[in-house]
């Protein structure tokens, strides 16, 4: 598990305990989807930065 996955898992677990919400299964799947989203955003940001550097 990556650092991002560990942090998301911890925050989600804390939220569940504080709010009394129960997510039946799927927590792992949700974390995987969020990590995929964040990594995609990070990659897009890096690509834009490289494109901007090329244009300058």
C-alpha positions in Angstrom: 0.0 0.0 0.0 1.3 3.4 -0.9 1.6 6.3 1.5 -1.4 7.9 -0.2 -3.5 4.7 0.2 -2.4 4.5 3.9 -3.5 8.1 4.6 -6.8 7.7 2.7 -7.5 4.5 4.6 -6.8 6.1 8.0 -8.9 9.2 7.2 -11.8 7.2 6.0 -11.7 4.9 9.0 -11.6 8.0 11.4 -14.5 9.5 9.5 -16.5 6.3 9.8 -15.9 6.2 13.6 -16.7 9.9 14.1 -19.8 10.0 12.0 -21.2 6.6 12.8 -21.4 5.8 9.1 -21.1 2.2 8.0 -19.7 1.5 4.6 -20.4 -2.2 3.9 -17.4 -3.5 2.1 -16.1 -1.4 -0.7 -13.7 0.7 1.4 -10.7 -0.8 -0.3 -12.4 -0.3 -3.7 -13.1 3.4 -2.8 -9.5 4.0 -1.8 -8.2 2.4 -5.0 -10.5 4.6 -7.1 -9.4 7.7 -5.1 -5.7 6.9 -5.5 -6.2 6.3 -9.2 -7.9 9.7 -9.5 -5.2 11.6 -7.5 -2.4 9.9 -9.4 -4.1 10.8 -12.7 -4.4 14.4 -11.6 -0.8 14.5 -10.5 0.3 13.1 -13.9 -1.9 15.6 -15.8 -0.4 18.4 -13.7 3.1 17.2 -14.5 2.3 17.1 -18.2 0.9 20.6 -18.2 4.1 21.8 -16.4 6.3 20.2 -19.1 4.2 21.7 -21.9 4.4 25.2 -20.3 8.2 24.8 -19.9 8.5 23.8 -23.6 6.4 26.8 -24.7 8.6 29.3 -22.8 
